[in-house]
Amino acid sequence: MNNYPVKLPRMGESVEEAVITKWLKKVGDQVQVDEPIVEIATDKVDSDLPSEVSGVITEIKYHEKDVVSVGDILAVIQTINDSERIPKVEEKKSVEKSSAEKKVEIDTQKELDKQLQQAKTLIDSPRNLLRYYSPLVKSIAKRENISKRELGSIMGTGKEGRVTKNDVLNYLKKRPVQSSIVSNQSVNGQSSSTKKEILPSQTSINTFSPNENQLIELSRMQQITAQHMRESIDNSAHVHSFVEADVTDLWAWREEKKDYFLKEFNQKLTFTPLLIHAIVKALKDYPVLNSTKDEDKIQMWRSVNLGMATALPNGNLIVPVIKDAGNLHFVDLVSTVNRLANKARTNTLAPDDVKDGTYTMTNIGNFGTLMGTPIIHQPQISIMAIGTIRKMPAIIETPKGDFIGIRKKVILSHSYDHQIINGATGSLFAKKVADYLENWKLEA
């Protein structure tokens, strides 16, 4: 046997700490390989931390809501060899027990086996309401005030119909908002009986009742995000360049190909992979922008790991990363974008899905925004925001003269650290992205 330290792994670039939200195991519990033992939250993703070994938890070093740093030892597991089993360990300890004690233990074990078989029979029966729920499901239900009766109404997609974490989270998306009354409040110095509510963390921060005051408690993820945004402003000299691109031909190409992609590859063709493709090509022309900052040095990366900022239903922001985007076939790029976007929406992103980014883009045009000035995602040195595509009157030049026509245009907003990137490089990069978008048919 050996003592195995369970350490907090690195959950992504610039992530140095996390908060323990829920222990799924306690001291003395047996765990198997890949079995979740603790829930942790960062500004990027909420995740279960699985065990890398089988054994028994002998020590837990931190409490729930404690903030821990990368590399900290969270717990200690006493490992067991494949040839060993815990009952044998117990047997060794009880060699000198009397025959009467052994008989009691045997009878107890038989009774436990009998109860286990009865429970299994009840679970397997479709006419029965007795169901097994994992500690993670129970913790979510407790946090969201889901009663046993309500939990029993959720259809399970796990093994033997068990309710999984995703089943509960999907149910919460459709569940009516339930708020708890804090107390009567004073408005403008006068007593008021208006209810002041604390919204659950899963509820969108945009949810608001015009008839009641509300107190919204920021989640740990929102608090850490706010801290990192402030640090980015302090550490980087943000400067912005704006370029307008004519994407009429790109729009037409997508309209022509989207049904083909759906039929041939079973993939929805959105504008996001088209924009990412152009950005990746421009990064190969200006590789200094595909870098991260390390104090007074910058690390230029050969592979483009492009993060795509994704808004979540609860108002949070997360950045899934497309690894080695420059070497993906376009169909694979489309598939990867759709897969990561779906995982973000269903809160199933793994820590590896949000780490090692070298450049970030955010498609704010999805919300009808004309343009914006995004904050650099540290330790990266630049980020691009894509505005909404709109019809605009434009002067079209031809050999026979100029005329005014209707074109589809978009504004690209490029934010970069002026301590490292000068205005010429930042502006030329944005113009290069626009060139690739405008000449899409040649690229295709």
C-alpha positions as CSV (number, residue, x, y, z in Angstrom):
1,M,0.0,0.0,0.0
2,N,1.0,3.6,-0.7
3,N,-0.3,7.0,0.2
4,Y,-1.3,8.8,-3.0
5,P,-1.7,12.6,-2.7
6,V,-4.7,14.1,-4.6
7,K,-3.5,17.4,-6.0
8,L,-5.4,20.2,-7.7
9,P,-4.4,20.0,-11.4
10,R,-3.9,23.0,-13.6
11,M,-7.4,23.7,-15.0
12,G,-6.3,26.1,-17.8
13,E,-4.0,28.9,-18.6
14,S,-3.9,31.7,-16.0
15,V,-5.9,29.6,-13.6
16,E,-3.9,29.4,-10.4
17,E,-6.7,28.6,-7.9
18,A,-10.1,27.0,-7.5
19,V,-12.8,26.7,-4.8
20,I,-14.0,23.4,-3.3
21,T,-17.7,23.4,-3.8
22,K,-18.6,19.9,-2.6
23,W,-16.8,16.8,-1.3
24,L,-18.4,13.7,-2.8
25,K,-16.4,11.4,-0.5
26,K,-15.4,11.4,3.1
27,V,-12.5,10.0,5.2
28,G,-12.9,6.2,5.2
29,D,-14.7,5.9,1.9
30,Q,-13.4,3.6,-0.8
31,V,-12.9,5.1,-4.3
32,Q,-12.2,3.5,-7.7
33,V,-10.2,4.9,-10.6
34,D,-12.0,7.7,-12.4
35,E,-14.6,8.0,-9.6
36,P,-15.4,11.6,-8.8
37,I,-14.3,12.6,-5.3
38,V,-14.7,16.4,-5.1
39,E,-16.4,19.2,-7.0
40,I,-14.3,22.3,-7.8
41,A,-15.0,25.6,-9.5
42,T,-12.8,28.1,-11.3
43,D,-13.6,31.2,-13.4
44,K,-13.5,28.9,-16.5
45,V,-15.4,25.7,-15.6
46,D,-17.1,23.8,-12.9
47,S,-15.8,20.2,-12.8
48,D,-15.6,17.0,-10.8
49,L,-12.1,15.9,-9.9
50,P,-11.8,12.1,-10.4
51,S,-9.5,9.8,-8.5
52,E,-6.5,8.5,-10.4
53,V,-6.1,5.5,-8.2
54,S,-8.2,3.0,-6.3
55,G,-8.1,2.9,-2.5
56,V,-9.4,4.4,0.7
57,I,-9.5,8.1,1.6
58,T,-7.5,8.5,4.7
59,E,-7.2,12.3,5.0
60,I,-9.1,15.4,3.6
61,K,-7.0,18.6,4.0
62,Y,-9.5,21.3,3.0
63,H,-13.1,22.1,3.7
64,E,-15.9,23.1,1.3
65,K,-15.7,26.7,0.1
66,D,-11.9,26.8,0.8
67,V,-9.8,28.3,-2.0
68,V,-6.9,26.1,-3.1
69,S,-4.0,26.7,-5.4
70,V,-2.7,24.5,-8.3
71,G,-0.6,21.8,-6.8
72,D,-2.1,21.9,-3.3
73,I,-2.8,18.4,-1.8
74,L,-6.6,18.2,-1.3
75,A,-6.7,14.7,0.1
76,V,-4.7,11.5,0.6
77,I,-5.7,8.1,-0.7
78,Q,-4.3,4.8,0.6
79,T,-3.9,2.8,-2.6
80,I,-4.6,-0.9,-2.9
81,N,-2.8,-3.3,-5.2
82,D,-4.9,-5.1,-7.8
83,S,-4.4,-8.4,-5.9
84,E,-5.5,-6.8,-2.7
85,R,-9.1,-6.1,-1.6
86,I,-10.2,-4.3,1.5
87,P,-12.0,-7.3,3.0
88,K,-8.6,-9.1,3.0
89,V,-7.1,-6.2,4.9
90,E,-9.8,-6.4,7.5
91,E,-9.3,-10.2,7.7
92,K,-5.6,-9.7,8.5
93,K,-6.5,-7.4,11.3
94,S,-9.0,-9.8,12.7
95,V,-6.9,-13.0,12.7
96,E,-7.1,-13.3,16.4
97,K,-10.8,-12.8,16.7
98,S,-12.9,-15.4,18.3
99,S,-15.1,-17.8,16.4
100,A,-18.2,-16.2,17.9
101,E,-17.1,-12.8,16.6
102,K,-16.4,-14.3,13.1
103,K,-19.9,-15.8,13.1
104,V,-21.4,-12.4,13.9
105,E,-19.5,-10.9,11.0
106,I,-20.6,-13.6,8.6
107,D,-24.2,-13.2,9.7
108,T,-23.9,-9.4,9.3
109,Q,-22.4,-9.7,5.9
110,K,-25.2,-12.1,4.8
111,E,-27.8,-9.6,6.1
112,L,-26.1,-6.8,4.1
113,D,-26.1,-8.9,1.0
114,K,-29.8,-9.7,1.5
115,Q,-30.6,-6.0,1.9
116,L,-28.5,-5.1,-1.1
117,Q,-30.4,-7.7,-3.2
118,Q,-33.7,-6.4,-2.0
119,A,-32.8,-2.9,-2.8
120,K,-31.6,-4.0,-6.3
121,T,-35.0,-5.7,-6.9
122,L,-36.8,-2.6,-5.9
123,I,-34.7,-0.4,-8.1
124,D,-35.2,-2.7,-11.1
125,S,-39.0,-2.7,-10.6
126,P,-40.7,-0.2,-12.9
127,R,-43.6,0.1,-10.4
128,N,-41.3,1.4,-7.7
129,L,-40.2,4.9,-6.8
130,L,-37.0,3.8,-5.1
131,R,-34.0,5.0,-7.1
132,Y,-30.3,5.3,-6.6
133,Y,-28.8,8.8,-6.8
134,S,-25.1,9.6,-6.8
135,P,-23.6,12.0,-4.2
136,L,-23.1,14.6,-7.0
137,V,-26.8,14.4,-8.0
138,K,-27.8,14.6,-4.4
139,S,-25.6,17.7,-3.8
140,I,-27.1,19.5,-6.8
141,A,-30.6,18.6,-5.7
142,K,-29.9,19.9,-2.2
143,R,-28.3,23.1,-3.5
144,E,-31.3,23.8,-5.9
145,N,-33.9,22.8,-3.3
146,I,-35.2,19.9,-5.4
147,S,-37.4,17.6,-3.3
148,K,-37.3,13.8,-3.4
149,R,-40.6,13.7,-5.2
150,E,-39.4,16.3,-7.8
151,L,-36.1,14.4,-8.2
152,G,-38.1,11.2,-8.8
153,S,-39.9,12.8,-11.7
154,I,-36.7,13.4,-13.7
155,M,-36.1,10.9,-16.4
156,G,-32.6,9.3,-16.1
157,T,-30.3,8.6,-19.1
158,G,-27.7,6.8,-17.1
159,K,-27.1,3.0,-16.6
160,E,-30.3,1.3,-15.6
161,G,-32.2,4.6,-15.9
162,R,-30.2,6.4,-13.2
163,V,-30.3,10.1,-13.0
164,T,-27.1,11.8,-14.0
165,K,-25.6,15.2,-13.4
166,N,-26.6,16.3,-16.9
167,D,-30.1,15.1,-16.4
168,V,-30.5,17.3,-13.4
169,L,-28.9,20.3,-15.1
170,N,-31.1,19.9,-18.2
171,Y,-34.1,19.7,-15.9
172,L,-33.1,22.9,-14.1
173,K,-33.0,24.8,-17.4
174,K,-36.8,24.1,-17.8
175,R,-37.7,24.4,-14.1
176,P,-39.6,27.5,-13.0
177,V,-37.3,30.0,-11.0
178,Q,-37.6,29.4,-7.3
179,S,-36.4,32.1,-5.0
180,S,-36.1,32.4,-1.3
181,I,-37.2,35.4,0.7
182,V,-34.5,37.0,2.7
183,S,-36.2,39.7,4.8
184,N,-38.1,42.9,4.6
185,Q,-36.0,45.7,3.3
186,S,-35.9,49.5,3.7
187,V,-36.3,51.6,0.5
188,N,-35.2,55.2,0.7
189,G,-35.2,55.0,4.4
190,Q,-38.7,53.8,4.7
191,S,-39.8,50.3,5.7
192,S,-41.0,48.1,2.9
193,S,-42.5,44.6,2.9
194,T,-41.3,44.0,-0.7
195,K,-39.6,40.6,-1.0
196,K,-35.9,40.7,-1.7
197,E,-34.8,37.5,-3.3
198,I,-31.6,35.7,-3.8
199,L,-31.6,34.0,-7.2
200,P,-30.0,30.5,-7.5
201,S,-26.6,30.5,-9.1
202,Q,-28.0,28.6,-12.1
203,T,-30.5,31.3,-12.9
204,S,-29.7,33.9,-15.5
205,I,-28.5,37.2,-14.1
206,N,-30.8,38.8,-16.7
207,T,-33.9,37.3,-14.9
208,F,-35.7,40.1,-13.2
209,S,-39.2,40.6,-11.7
210,P,-40.4,44.2,-12.0
211,N,-42.6,43.8,-9.0
212,E,-40.0,42.7,-6.5
213,N,-36.5,43.8,-5.5
214,Q,-33.8,41.1,-5.9
215,L,-30.4,40.5,-4.4
216,I,-28.3,38.4,-6.8
217,E,-25.4,36.5,-5.2
218,L,-22.5,36.3,-7.6
219,S,-21.2,32.8,-8.1
220,R,-17.6,31.9,-7.4
221,M,-17.1,31.7,-11.2
222,Q,-18.4,35.3,-11.6
223,Q,-16.2,36.6,-8.8
224,I,-13.0,35.0,-10.2
225,T,-13.9,36.3,-13.7
226,A,-14.3,39.8,-12.4
227,Q,-10.9,39.6,-10.7
228,H,-9.2,38.3,-13.8
229,M,-10.8,41.0,-16.0
230,R,-9.5,43.7,-13.5
231,E,-6.0,42.1,-13.6
232,S,-6.0,42.1,-17.4
233,I,-6.7,45.8,-17.4
234,D,-3.9,46.4,-14.9
235,N,-1.4,44.2,-16.7
236,S,-2.0,45.0,-20.4
237,A,-2.1,48.4,-22.2
238,H,-5.3,47.8,-24.2
239,V,-5.4,49.5,-27.6
240,H,-8.0,48.8,-30.3
241,S,-8.1,48.8,-34.1
242,F,-11.3,48.5,-36.2
243,V,-11.7,47.3,-39.7
244,E,-14.8,46.9,-41.8
245,A,-15.1,43.8,-44.0
246,D,-17.4,43.1,-46.9
247,V,-18.7,39.5,-46.4
248,T,-21.3,39.4,-49.2
249,D,-19.6,36.6,-51.0
250,L,-18.9,34.7,-47.7
251,W,-22.6,35.0,-46.8
252,A,-23.6,33.7,-50.2
253,W,-21.1,30.8,-49.9
254,R,-22.6,29.7,-46.5
255,E,-26.1,29.9,-47.8
256,E,-25.2,27.7,-50.7
257,K,-23.3,25.1,-48.6
258,K,-25.2,24.9,-45.3
259,D,-27.7,22.3,-46.5
260,Y,-24.8,20.3,-48.0
261,F,-22.9,20.3,-44.7
262,L,-26.0,19.2,-42.8
263,K,-26.8,16.4,-45.2
264,E,-23.3,15.2,-45.9
265,F,-21.6,15.6,-42.5
266,N,-24.5,16.1,-40.2
267,Q,-23.0,19.4,-39.1
268,K,-24.7,22.8,-38.8
269,L,-22.6,25.4,-40.7
270,T,-22.5,28.6,-38.7
271,F,-20.4,31.7,-39.3
272,T,-18.2,31.0,-36.3
273,P,-15.9,28.4,-38.1
274,L,-15.7,30.7,-41.1
275,L,-14.5,33.5,-38.9
276,I,-12.1,31.2,-37.1
277,H,-10.6,30.0,-40.4
278,A,-9.8,33.5,-41.5
279,I,-8.3,34.4,-38.1
280,V,-6.1,31.3,-38.0
281,K,-4.8,32.1,-41.5
282,A,-4.0,35.7,-40.5
283,L,-2.2,34.4,-37.4
284,K,0.2,32.5,-39.6
285,D,1.0,35.7,-41.4
286,Y,1.5,37.6,-38.1
287,P,2.7,34.8,-35.7
288,V,3.8,37.3,-33.0
289,L,0.1,37.7,-32.1
290,N,-0.2,33.9,-31.4
291,S,1.7,34.4,-28.2
292,T,1.4,34.5,-24.4
293,K,3.1,36.8,-22.0
294,D,5.5,35.6,-19.3
295,E,6.6,38.6,-17.2
296,D,9.2,40.3,-19.4
297,K,9.2,37.6,-22.1
298,I,6.6,36.4,-24.7
299,Q,6.2,32.8,-25.8
300,M,5.4,32.5,-29.5
301,W,3.5,29.3,-30.2
302,R,3.7,27.2,-33.3
303,S,0.2,25.7,-33.0
304,V,-2.8,28.0,-32.9
305,N,-5.0,27.0,-30.0
306,L,-7.9,29.3,-30.6
307,G,-10.4,30.1,-27.8
308,M,-14.0,31.0,-28.7
309,A,-15.7,33.0,-26.0
310,T,-19.1,31.5,-25.3
311,A,-21.9,33.1,-23.3
312,L,-23.8,30.7,-21.0
313,P,-27.5,30.9,-20.2
314,N,-26.8,32.0,-16.6
315,G,-24.9,35.1,-17.7
316,N,-21.4,33.6,-17.3
317,L,-18.7,33.5,-20.0
318,I,-16.5,30.6,-20.8
319,V,-13.8,30.1,-23.4
320,P,-13.5,26.6,-25.0
321,V,-10.3,26.1,-26.9
322,I,-9.9,24.6,-30.4
323,K,-6.6,22.8,-30.2
324,D,-4.2,23.1,-33.2
325,A,-6.9,24.9,-35.2
326,G,-4.5,25.7,-38.0
327,N,-4.1,22.0,-38.9
328,L,-7.7,21.0,-38.9
329,H,-9.6,20.2,-42.1
330,F,-12.4,22.7,-42.5
331,V,-15.1,20.0,-41.9
332,D,-13.2,19.0,-38.7
333,L,-13.1,22.6,-37.6
334,V,-16.9,22.9,-38.1
335,S,-17.4,19.7,-36.1
336,T,-15.1,20.9,-33.3
337,V,-16.8,24.2,-33.0
338,N,-20.3,22.6,-32.8
339,R,-19.1,20.0,-30.2
340,L,-17.5,22.6,-27.9
341,A,-20.4,25.0,-28.2
342,N,-22.8,22.2,-27.2
343,K,-20.6,21.1,-24.3
344,A,-20.5,24.7,-23.1
345,R,-24.3,25.1,-23.2
346,T,-24.8,21.8,-21.4
347,N,-22.1,22.5,-18.7
348,T,-20.2,19.4,-19.7
349,L,-16.8,21.0,-20.6
350,A,-13.8,19.2,-19.3
351,P,-10.8,21.1,-17.8
352,D,-8.8,20.2,-20.9
353,D,-11.4,21.9,-23.1
354,V,-10.6,25.3,-21.7
355,K,-6.9,25.3,-21.3
356,D,-3.8,26.2,-23.4
357,G,-5.4,28.9,-25.5
358,T,-3.0,31.1,-27.5
359,Y,-5.5,33.5,-29.1
360,T,-9.2,34.3,-28.5
361,M,-12.1,35.5,-30.6
362,T,-15.6,36.5,-29.5
363,N,-18.6,36.7,-31.8
364,I,-20.6,39.5,-30.3
365,G,-22.6,39.9,-33.5
366,N,-24.7,37.0,-32.2
367,F,-26.4,39.5,-29.9
368,G,-26.8,42.2,-32.6
369,T,-23.8,44.2,-31.4
370,L,-22.2,46.5,-34.0
371,M,-18.7,46.3,-32.5
372,G,-17.0,46.1,-29.1
373,T,-13.7,46.5,-27.3
374,P,-13.0,43.1,-25.7
375,I,-10.6,42.6,-22.7
376,I,-7.5,40.5,-23.4
377,H,-7.7,36.9,-22.1
378,Q,-4.5,36.7,-20.0
379,P,-1.8,35.6,-20.5
380,Q,-2.6,36.1,-24.2
381,I,-1.7,39.4,-25.8
382,S,-4.6,40.0,-28.2
383,I,-8.3,39.2,-28.9
384,M,-10.7,39.9,-31.7
385,A,-14.4,40.7,-31.5
386,I,-16.7,40.1,-34.5
387,G,-19.7,42.4,-34.8
388,T,-23.1,41.8,-36.4
389,I,-23.4,41.3,-40.2
390,R,-25.7,44.0,-41.7
391,K,-26.8,45.2,-45.1
392,M,-25.0,48.5,-46.0
393,P,-25.0,50.8,-49.0
394,A,-21.6,50.7,-50.6
395,I,-19.8,52.1,-53.7
396,I,-18.9,49.3,-56.0
397,E,-16.1,50.0,-58.5
398,T,-16.1,48.4,-61.9
399,P,-14.2,49.0,-65.2
400,K,-17.3,50.7,-66.6
401,G,-17.7,53.0,-63.6
402,D,-18.8,53.1,-60.0
403,F,-22.3,52.5,-58.7
404,I,-24.0,52.1,-55.3
405,G,-25.1,48.6,-54.2
406,I,-26.2,46.7,-51.1
407,R,-23.5,44.7,-49.5
408,K,-23.2,42.7,-46.3
409,K,-20.6,44.1,-44.0
410,V,-19.1,43.4,-40.5
411,I,-16.8,45.4,-38.2
412,L,-13.8,43.5,-36.7
413,S,-12.5,44.9,-33.4
414,H,-9.0,44.0,-32.5
415,S,-7.7,44.6,-29.0
416,Y,-4.0,44.0,-28.2
417,D,-1.4,44.8,-25.6
418,H,0.4,48.0,-26.8
419,Q,3.3,47.2,-24.5
420,I,4.2,44.4,-27.0
421,I,2.3,45.0,-30.2
422,N,2.5,48.4,-32.0
423,G,-0.4,50.0,-33.9
424,A,0.9,49.0,-37.3
425,T,1.0,45.3,-36.5
426,G,-2.3,45.3,-34.7
427,S,-4.0,47.1,-37.5
428,L,-2.4,45.1,-40.4
429,F,-3.5,41.9,-38.7
430,A,-7.1,43.0,-38.5
431,K,-6.9,44.1,-42.2
432,K,-5.5,40.7,-43.1
433,V,-8.4,38.9,-41.4
434,A,-10.8,41.2,-43.4
435,D,-9.0,40.3,-46.6
436,Y,-9.4,36.6,-46.0
437,L,-13.1,37.0,-45.3
438,E,-13.6,39.2,-48.4
439,N,-11.8,36.8,-50.7
440,W,-13.5,33.7,-49.3
441,K,-14.3,32.2,-52.7
442,L,-10.7,32.2,-53.7
443,E,-9.8,30.5,-50.3
444,A,-12.6,28.0,-50.8
